[in-house]
Amino acid sequence: MEVIQYTIGMSNGFFIRDGKTVIAVDSGGEPGEKVFLDECARSLIDPQEIKLLVVTHGHVDHFINMNCMKSLTGAPLLCHKNAVPFLRDGLSPIGKARSELGREIMRRQEIDGPPISVVPRVAPDIEFEGTYDLKQWGVNGEIIQTPGHSKCSTAIILDSGEAIVGDTIVQPTGAAGVSLAFLSDEENNDTSLFESVETILACAHTIYSGHGGPFSREDVQRALYEEKSLRSIGQQ
């Protein structure tokens, strides 16, 4: 099993290779056929080898290039059922800052505007709720729900002890270290995010993120402990 991370624009995308099977997770943060084909070439992957496309959650910097990827690979697109409206209708997420880093990023966006101003539409082919077994696609692992950053957030948990977690755990550009999600849906709270991170840590020793990474289990455990401590004394 091999996880290949690449960065396009502001976000990471991934290829999971398990034997002769390849799955692509997220799209990077910029659209374009050439950028995707360049990453395939660098990773020695024929786009026709890709059997499944997965979006970790319904935020545009993770699915902006999925229409192109569907066309080039012929692979179906999978996401959590709560992400479907974001992809299908091109919705922008509405969230709240849950840390000082999140507040700073939202202040920047108020001044500069959002980093991606046009949200494309792409039709998911498969939606799930709960747990989704990837063995039917030839990959030893599963996808689980990990609410906290968004109600549609998911993580790919591989039998190898690796996980791809979207924005549940991140290290944004310029940040000093690993952080838990700095934005969250209004419908979610710290409890659900902490529980999701604990579930990931129980399954994985290496964590791949939508921004930065990869991280070790120890890095993430430290970030979780620090956030819990801050919450308990009311400093954040």
Order of alpha helices (4+ residues) and beta strands (2+ residues): beta-beta-beta-alpha-beta-alpha-beta-alpha-beta-alpha-beta-beta-beta-beta-beta-beta-beta-beta-alpha-beta-beta-alpha
